[in-house]
């Protein structure tokens, strides 16, 4: 490919639990990168103890300039965390159920497109959300949440996700529609706190949810802002009205307030389920987040002169299929 960067050293961090045939994938990626003039990539497998952060850091220390993250949003989040403060770029090879970052970039689950995007050299800076806790700092690429969304994720079985994909989350959520609201205080930047009886608070770096549903109209993964939604439904009817308004892309969504900011602290009256990029983390009364603008480099279909990170994604998929030899 004419736009390929020659001799770029790379590594693949893969979650083996998300793949059916790791050997076939290794052959496909290796063949495509060789065709693009890149050396053979180094391969690292994630573990339960380390879902990608240590592996991506080790890859950079070994000289990798591009780190392919192959897995779900949790794997991508962990790999991104390991690249903070480095000049290496993250390339997304989605293979999980949600794949929200890939969906927001227009890449879906297309392996060929992910490879093509990396070798063509389009790079953009990506914001991250930094979650501050007493003992550690965590990053996320897509979304963090407290309340109903974390309950839904925790109630969705891996078996159901494997069978029907992201629709499994709907069945997980049905179990908690009639749950009790939480009393929360939401402080955004230096503004006065917002006090509500809410079912969920979402803090997002991107705008789309599972199934391509756009929850935040203004959210972009490189705009330097966090987008916040406070959901306050109290009945099944409220949930239905909220869901229909989001699906039909109405301007006003009942029982949902949206805000934007750079720092957010959510404090509840009691410990609540919490999640980062679809991975449930230990419950807590507080969720404190700051945006980290331009925290890592991300491989995208177009370089920094395009407004939309997903621009040219469909064409990149076609070029990628030629690169991997499937066309």
C-alpha positions as CSV (number, residue, x, y, z in Angstrom):
1,X,0.0,0.0,0.0
2,X,1.4,3.4,-1.0
3,X,0.5,5.1,2.2
4,X,2.2,2.4,4.4
5,X,4.9,3.4,6.9
6,X,7.9,1.2,6.3
7,X,9.6,-0.8,9.0
8,X,7.4,0.1,11.9
9,X,7.9,-2.2,14.9
10,X,4.7,-3.4,16.5
11,X,3.2,-5.8,19.0
12,X,-0.2,-7.5,19.5
13,X,-1.7,-7.7,23.0
14,X,-4.4,-10.3,22.7
15,X,-7.1,-11.6,25.0
16,X,-7.2,-15.3,24.2
17,X,-10.6,-15.7,25.8
18,X,-12.1,-13.5,23.1
19,X,-10.8,-15.4,20.1
20,X,-11.9,-18.7,18.5
21,X,-8.7,-19.4,16.6
22,X,-5.6,-17.5,17.8
23,X,-3.3,-19.3,15.4
24,X,-5.4,-18.2,12.4
25,X,-5.4,-14.6,13.7
26,X,-1.6,-14.6,14.2
27,X,-1.2,-15.8,10.6
28,X,-3.5,-13.2,9.2
29,X,-2.0,-10.3,11.1
30,X,1.6,-11.4,10.3
31,X,0.8,-11.9,6.6
32,X,-0.8,-8.4,6.4
33,X,2.0,-6.6,8.2
34,X,4.6,-8.4,6.1
35,X,2.8,-7.3,2.9
36,X,2.9,-3.7,4.3
37,X,6.6,-3.9,4.9
38,X,6.5,-4.2,8.7
39,X,8.6,-6.6,10.7
40,X,6.8,-9.5,12.4
41,X,5.0,-8.3,15.5
42,X,5.7,-9.4,19.0
43,X,2.8,-11.2,20.7
44,X,1.6,-10.9,24.3
45,X,-1.4,-12.6,25.9
46,X,-3.4,-11.1,28.6
47,X,-4.1,-12.8,31.9
48,X,-6.8,-12.5,34.6
49,X,-4.2,-10.7,36.8
50,X,-3.1,-8.4,34.0
51,X,-5.7,-7.7,31.3
52,X,-3.3,-5.7,29.1
53,X,-1.6,-2.8,30.9
54,X,1.6,-4.6,31.8
55,X,1.8,-6.3,28.4
56,X,1.5,-3.0,26.4
57,X,4.0,-1.3,28.6
58,X,6.4,-4.2,28.1
59,X,5.9,-4.0,24.4
60,X,6.8,-0.3,24.3
61,X,9.9,-1.0,26.4
62,X,10.9,-3.6,23.9
63,X,10.6,-1.1,21.1
64,X,7.1,-1.3,19.8
65,X,5.9,1.9,18.0
66,X,2.3,0.5,17.5
67,X,0.5,-1.7,19.9
68,X,-2.5,-3.6,18.6
69,X,-5.1,-4.3,21.3
70,X,-7.2,-7.4,20.4
71,X,-10.1,-8.0,22.7
72,X,-13.1,-6.3,24.1
73,X,-13.4,-2.8,25.6
74,X,-11.7,-4.0,28.8
75,X,-8.6,-5.2,26.9
76,X,-8.5,-2.0,24.9
77,X,-8.9,0.1,28.1
78,X,-6.0,-1.8,29.8
79,X,-3.7,-1.4,26.8
80,X,-4.5,2.3,26.6
81,X,-3.5,2.7,30.2
82,X,-0.1,1.1,29.5
83,X,0.6,3.6,26.7
84,X,0.0,6.8,28.7
85,X,3.1,8.9,28.7
86,X,4.6,7.1,25.7
87,X,4.9,7.9,22.0
88,X,3.5,4.5,20.9
89,X,0.2,4.4,19.1
90,X,-2.8,2.2,20.0
91,X,-4.4,0.2,17.1
92,X,-7.8,-1.4,17.8
93,X,-8.5,-5.0,16.7
94,X,-11.9,-5.5,18.4
95,X,-13.1,-9.0,19.2
96,X,-15.3,-8.7,22.2
97,X,-19.1,-8.1,22.7
98,X,-19.4,-4.4,23.3
99,X,-16.5,-2.9,21.3
100,X,-17.8,0.6,22.1
101,X,-14.5,2.4,21.2
102,X,-14.4,0.6,17.9
103,X,-18.0,1.5,17.2
104,X,-17.4,5.1,17.9
105,X,-14.5,5.1,15.4
106,X,-16.6,3.4,12.8
107,X,-14.5,0.2,12.8
108,X,-17.1,-2.2,14.2
109,X,-15.4,-5.7,14.5
110,X,-13.5,-5.6,11.2
111,X,-10.0,-7.1,11.7
112,X,-8.9,-6.1,8.2
113,X,-9.9,-2.4,8.8
114,X,-7.9,-2.3,12.1
115,X,-4.8,-3.5,10.4
116,X,-5.2,-1.1,7.4
117,X,-5.8,1.9,9.6
118,X,-2.6,1.1,11.5
119,X,-0.3,0.7,8.5
120,X,-1.7,3.7,6.7
121,X,-0.3,6.0,9.4
122,X,-3.4,8.0,10.4
123,X,-2.8,9.2,14.0
124,X,-4.9,11.3,16.4
125,X,-4.5,12.1,20.1
126,X,-7.2,10.4,22.2
127,X,-8.6,11.7,25.5
128,X,-8.8,9.3,28.4
129,X,-10.8,9.5,31.6
130,X,-8.8,9.2,34.8
131,X,-10.5,7.6,37.8
132,X,-8.9,8.6,41.0
133,X,-9.2,6.3,44.0
134,X,-7.4,6.0,47.4
135,X,-5.1,3.2,46.3
136,X,-4.7,3.5,42.5
137,X,-5.5,5.3,39.4
138,X,-7.5,3.8,36.6
139,X,-8.1,5.0,33.0
140,X,-11.0,4.4,30.6
141,X,-11.4,5.1,26.9
142,X,-15.2,4.9,26.6
143,X,-17.4,5.4,29.6
144,X,-17.6,5.0,33.4
145,X,-20.8,4.6,35.4
146,X,-22.4,4.2,38.8
147,X,-25.7,2.5,39.5
148,X,-28.0,0.8,37.1
149,X,-25.5,0.4,34.2
150,X,-23.0,-1.4,36.4
151,X,-25.8,-3.6,37.8
152,X,-26.8,-4.5,34.2
153,X,-23.3,-5.4,33.3
154,X,-22.8,-7.5,36.4
155,X,-26.0,-9.4,35.7
156,X,-25.2,-10.3,32.1
157,X,-23.7,-13.7,31.7
158,X,-20.7,-14.4,29.4
159,X,-22.7,-17.4,27.9
160,X,-25.6,-15.1,26.8
161,X,-23.2,-12.5,25.4
162,X,-21.4,-15.2,23.4
163,X,-24.8,-16.4,22.0
164,X,-26.6,-13.1,21.1
165,X,-24.0,-10.4,21.4
166,X,-24.7,-6.9,22.9
167,X,-28.5,-7.7,23.1
168,X,-27.6,-9.8,26.2
169,X,-27.2,-6.6,28.1
170,X,-30.9,-5.8,27.7
171,X,-31.8,-9.0,29.5
172,X,-29.3,-8.2,32.3
173,X,-30.9,-4.8,32.6
174,X,-34.5,-6.1,32.9
175,X,-33.6,-7.6,36.3
176,X,-33.0,-4.2,37.8
177,X,-35.6,-1.9,36.2
178,X,-37.6,-1.7,39.5
179,X,-34.5,-1.1,41.7
180,X,-34.3,1.7,44.2
181,X,-32.8,5.0,43.3
182,X,-29.6,6.3,45.0
183,X,-29.3,9.7,46.6
184,X,-26.3,11.4,44.9
185,X,-24.4,14.6,44.7
186,X,-22.7,15.4,41.4
187,X,-20.1,18.1,41.4
188,X,-18.8,19.2,37.9
189,X,-15.7,21.3,37.9
190,X,-16.2,24.1,40.4
191,X,-19.9,24.4,40.0
192,X,-22.4,23.9,42.8
193,X,-23.2,20.3,43.5
194,X,-26.3,18.8,41.7
195,X,-28.4,16.6,44.1
196,X,-30.7,14.0,42.7
197,X,-32.4,10.7,43.4
198,X,-31.0,8.8,40.4
199,X,-30.8,5.3,39.0
200,X,-27.5,5.9,37.1
201,X,-24.8,8.4,36.4
202,X,-22.7,7.9,33.2
203,X,-19.5,9.8,32.5
204,X,-18.4,9.4,28.9
205,X,-15.5,10.1,26.5
206,X,-17.6,9.1,23.5
207,X,-21.2,9.3,22.4
208,X,-22.4,5.9,21.3
209,X,-23.7,3.0,23.3
210,X,-24.2,-0.7,22.3
211,X,-26.0,-1.1,19.0
212,X,-24.8,2.3,17.7
213,X,-27.2,4.2,19.9
214,X,-26.0,7.8,20.3
215,X,-26.5,9.0,23.9
216,X,-24.3,12.1,23.8
217,X,-24.7,14.1,20.6
218,X,-21.7,16.4,21.2
219,X,-19.2,13.8,22.6
220,X,-16.0,13.2,20.7
221,X,-13.1,11.1,22.0
222,X,-10.6,13.9,21.4
223,X,-12.5,17.1,22.4
224,X,-11.0,17.5,25.9
225,X,-14.4,17.2,27.6
226,X,-16.3,14.6,29.6
227,X,-20.0,14.2,29.0
228,X,-22.2,13.4,31.9
229,X,-25.7,11.9,32.1
230,X,-27.9,11.7,35.2
231,X,-30.7,9.2,34.7
232,X,-33.7,9.6,37.0
233,X,-36.5,7.1,35.9
234,X,-38.6,5.7,38.8
235,X,-41.0,3.4,36.9
236,X,-40.9,1.0,34.0
237,X,-42.9,3.6,32.1
238,X,-40.2,6.1,32.7
239,X,-37.6,3.7,31.4
240,X,-39.6,3.0,28.3
241,X,-40.0,6.7,27.6
242,X,-36.3,7.3,28.1
243,X,-35.3,4.4,26.0
244,X,-37.6,5.3,23.1
245,X,-36.4,9.0,23.1
246,X,-32.8,7.8,22.9
247,X,-33.5,5.3,20.1
248,X,-35.6,7.7,18.1
249,X,-32.9,10.4,18.5
250,X,-35.2,13.0,20.0
251,X,-33.8,16.3,21.0
252,X,-35.0,16.1,24.6
253,X,-34.8,12.8,26.5
254,X,-37.2,12.6,29.5
255,X,-35.6,11.6,32.9
256,X,-32.1,12.3,31.6
257,X,-30.0,15.4,32.3
258,X,-26.8,16.0,30.4
259,X,-23.8,18.2,31.3
260,X,-20.2,18.7,30.2
261,X,-17.1,19.2,32.3
262,X,-13.5,18.5,32.9
263,X,-13.8,17.1,36.4
264,X,-16.6,15.1,37.9
265,X,-17.2,13.7,41.4
266,X,-20.3,11.5,42.1
267,X,-21.0,10.8,45.7
268,X,-23.8,8.4,46.8
269,X,-25.5,7.9,50.2
270,X,-24.4,4.2,50.1
271,X,-21.9,2.0,48.2
272,X,-23.0,1.5,44.6
273,X,-22.0,-0.8,41.7
274,X,-19.5,0.9,39.4
275,X,-18.0,0.1,36.0
276,X,-15.3,1.3,33.6
277,X,-15.6,0.5,29.9
278,X,-17.9,-2.4,30.6
279,X,-15.8,-4.0,33.3
280,X,-17.4,-4.0,36.8
281,X,-15.1,-2.6,39.5
282,X,-15.6,-2.9,43.3
283,X,-18.6,-0.9,44.6
284,X,-18.1,2.4,46.2
285,X,-19.8,5.6,47.4
286,X,-17.7,7.9,45.2
287,X,-16.6,8.0,41.6
288,X,-14.1,10.8,40.9
289,X,-13.0,11.4,37.4
290,X,-10.8,13.9,35.4
291,X,-10.4,14.1,31.7
292,X,-6.8,13.5,30.5
293,X,-6.7,15.4,27.2
294,X,-4.6,14.0,24.3
295,X,-3.3,11.2,26.6
296,X,-2.3,8.7,24.0
297,X,-1.9,8.3,20.3
298,X,-4.6,6.4,18.4
299,X,-4.5,4.9,15.0
300,X,-7.5,6.2,13.0
301,X,-8.7,6.1,9.4
302,X,-7.6,9.7,8.8
303,X,-4.8,11.9,10.3
304,X,-5.4,15.1,12.3
305,X,-6.8,17.2,9.4
306,X,-10.2,15.4,9.5
307,X,-12.9,16.4,12.0
308,X,-14.4,12.9,12.4
309,X,-12.2,10.2,13.7
310,X,-14.4,7.6,11.9
311,X,-14.0,9.4,8.5
312,X,-13.1,7.0,5.7
313,X,-13.6,3.9,7.9
314,X,-15.6,2.0,5.3
315,X,-13.0,2.6,2.7
316,X,-10.3,1.5,5.1
317,X,-12.1,-1.8,5.6
318,X,-12.0,-2.4,1.9
319,X,-8.4,-1.6,1.6
320,X,-7.7,-3.8,4.6
321,X,-9.4,-6.8,3.0
322,X,-7.1,-6.5,0.1
323,X,-4.2,-6.2,2.5
324,X,-5.1,-9.5,4.3
325,X,-5.8,-11.2,1.0
326,X,-9.6,-11.7,1.5
327,X,-10.5,-9.8,-1.7
